[in-house]
Amino acid sequence: MATTTTETPAERTPLSRDRVLRAAVEIADAGGIGSLTIRSLAQALGVKPMSVYHHVANKEQILDGIVDIVFAEIELPSPDGEWRVQIRRRCESARRVLGRHRWAIGLLESRTNPGPATMRHHDANLATFRAGGLSIELTAHAYALVDSYVYGFALQEASLPFDSSNVAQVAEPMMEMFRAGEFPHMVELATEHVLKPGYDFGEEFLFGLDLILDGLESRLRAAG
């Protein structure tokens, strides 16, 4: 009598470079970039470690690939649209994507072998600034400034010990540690702003981004 075996999903789906990289992103999302190893990747895929090496030569290639995947998820600005609207939309998208892939914040600009999605992303940003009338010099300033702000805010947001759903539970016990009259401006900010219903730290992102775009627009007008 013939025996039957049940194949696992890993056995049914052929291994490919894309599948390896997608699994790597899932591991990094779940446990941080430190949890991503060839061994953990092979285990997630249900294969031997040597099978992974048939599609990526080493961990550096994996990092190159998963950074490119993250860039591919960020909405591209269009040089055919109004530059400020396009860049603002792109920055909002980048923040959302980095919220999903927090491990990527420090990696996006670290790779020396950028993939096609990474290059398309950078080129679209530059094209949008230039189509908006920014000089090459002002484009260089704008590009560095905007990304520094987006990545910096994403890093700060990822490091906060609270989110909009539990800010009161975190802030109130901290305030109880202060002696009466100690740190009055911190107490004022917390009671008059942070602990108010509906407070969302994420709203600070658009406030700061608009200040940056206002400044660039002012420079653009001054340059004629």
N, C-alpha and C positions, 0 to 999 in steps of 0.2 A: 504494500500500500504506500503510495507516494505521500511524503510529508510536505507541508506548506510552511513557508516562513513569512513573517510580516515585516515588510520593509519600513524603515523609519523615513520621515520626510527628508532627512539629510541624504539617505541613500537614493531616494527617488529623484531628487533634484541635483542635476550635475553641478559640480563645483566649478566656479568661474571667478575671475578677478573681482567682478562687481559684487558677487555674493560674499566673497571674503571681506571686502571693504564694508559692505552693509552690516555684516555681523560685527565687524570691528567697531563701527559707530554705535551699535546697540550695546556692546560691552562698555565702551567709554561713557555712554549716557548713563548706564546703570551704576557703574562703580568708579568712574573717574579714569583719567588716562593711565594712572598707575596700575589699574587692573587689567590693562590690555597687554597681553603677552602672546607669543606664538602658541604657547600651551593652552592658554585660556581661549584663544581663538579657535584652535583645533577642536577643543572640547565642545565649544558652542556649535560648531559645524558638524560635529559627530564624525570627525576624520582623524587620521594620524597627523602629527605635526609636519611630517615630510610632505604631505599632500598640500599643505598651505604654501610651502616653498615653491611649488610648481607654478603658482600664480603671483606671488610677491617674493622678491629676493630676500628681503629683510624687514625689520621693523621700520626703518626709515622710509621705505617705499609704502608701507602701510600708512604712516603718518602723512606722507605726501598725498595719498589717495583719499584719506578721510577728511583732510582739510579741504580738498577740492570738492568733496561732496557737500560740505558745509557751505562753501561759497556758492555752489549751484542752487542752494535753497534760498538764498537772498535774492529778492526781486531786483532786477536790473533797472537802473534809470534809463530813460530814453532821451537822446539828444534832440528828438523832434518835439519834446514837450517843454513847458516852462521850467527852466533849470532849477529854480528854488523848490517848486512842487515835486519835481522828480527826485531831487536829492533828499528832500525831507521824507518822501515815501520810502526811498531806499534805506535811509537810516532807521526808520521805524521797523522795517522788515529785518534789518540786521540785528536790532535789539531782540526781536522776537526769536529769531533763529538762535542767537547766542543764549537766550533763556532756555532753549531746548537742549543745547549742546554746550554747557558751561565749561567743559574741559577744553573747548576750542579757543577760548578767549585769548589765551597766551600763545596760541600756536598759529593763528591766521597769517601773521606776517613773518613767521620764523622759517618758512621752508625755502630752500635754495633751488628746488626743482618744482616750481609751481605747475599745476595742471591746467588744462584748457579752460575749465570753469573759473578758476582763479584769475587767469589772464583776461578772460572776457569781462569779468566783474570789474577789474581795475580799469580796463580800457573804456568800458561804458561810463564809468564815473568821470574819467578825464574828458571823454567826448562830450558829456553833458555840461560840464563846466565851460568847456571851450565854446560849445554852441550857444551858451548863454552870454557870451561876450567877454568872459574873463580872460585876461592875458595869460600867457604861459606862466609868468611869475606868480600872478595871483591864483592861478589854478593849482600850482604847486603848494602854495600856502594853504589854500582851501582844502585840498586833498589831505594834507597832513593834519590840519586842525580838526576837520570833521571826523576822521577816523580815530584820532586820539580821544576825542570826546566820546564817540560811540563805544569804543573798546573800554575806555576808562569807566564809563557809567555802567556798562555791563559787568565789569569786574566788581565795582562797588556794590551793585545790586545783588550779585551772586554771593557776596560776603556778608550781607546784612543778616543779623540773627532773627529777623522777622519778615513777614510780608503783610500785605494789606488786610489779611484775614486775622492775624494774631498780634498786631502791633501793640494793642493795649495790654495783652497778657505778658508781653516782654517788657514794655516800657514802665508800667506801673511798679513792678517789684524793684526795678533799677532805681526809680525815684525814691522809694522808701529807704534806700540805703544812704541818701543824702541827709546831712544834718540840717535843721531848720536854718534857712538863710544861706545855705551853701549852694554855690553854682546857680545863682538866681536866673541867669539868662538861659541856661539849659532847662530849668524848670518852666520858665515862661514859654519857651518854644514848644516844649512837650504839652503843656496844659492848654495853650492857646492855639495850637496848630496840629501837632502830631496826633494828639489824643481826641481830636474832634471827629465826629462821625463822618465817614466817607473819605478819610485821609488815605491817600495812595502815594507812596514814595515814587512810583513810576511816573506820576504826572510831572515830576521835576525834569524828566528827560526832555519832554517837548518844550518846556520853558527854556532850558539851557540851549537846546538845539536852535530854537527860534532866535535867541540872542546872537548866536554864531552866524546864522543866515542873515540876520539884520545887519551885522557888521560887514559881512562880505558884500551884501547888496549896497551898502553905503560906500564901500571902497570902489565898487564897480561904477556907481554913479559919479563919484568924484573923479574917476579916470576918464569919464566921458565916453 
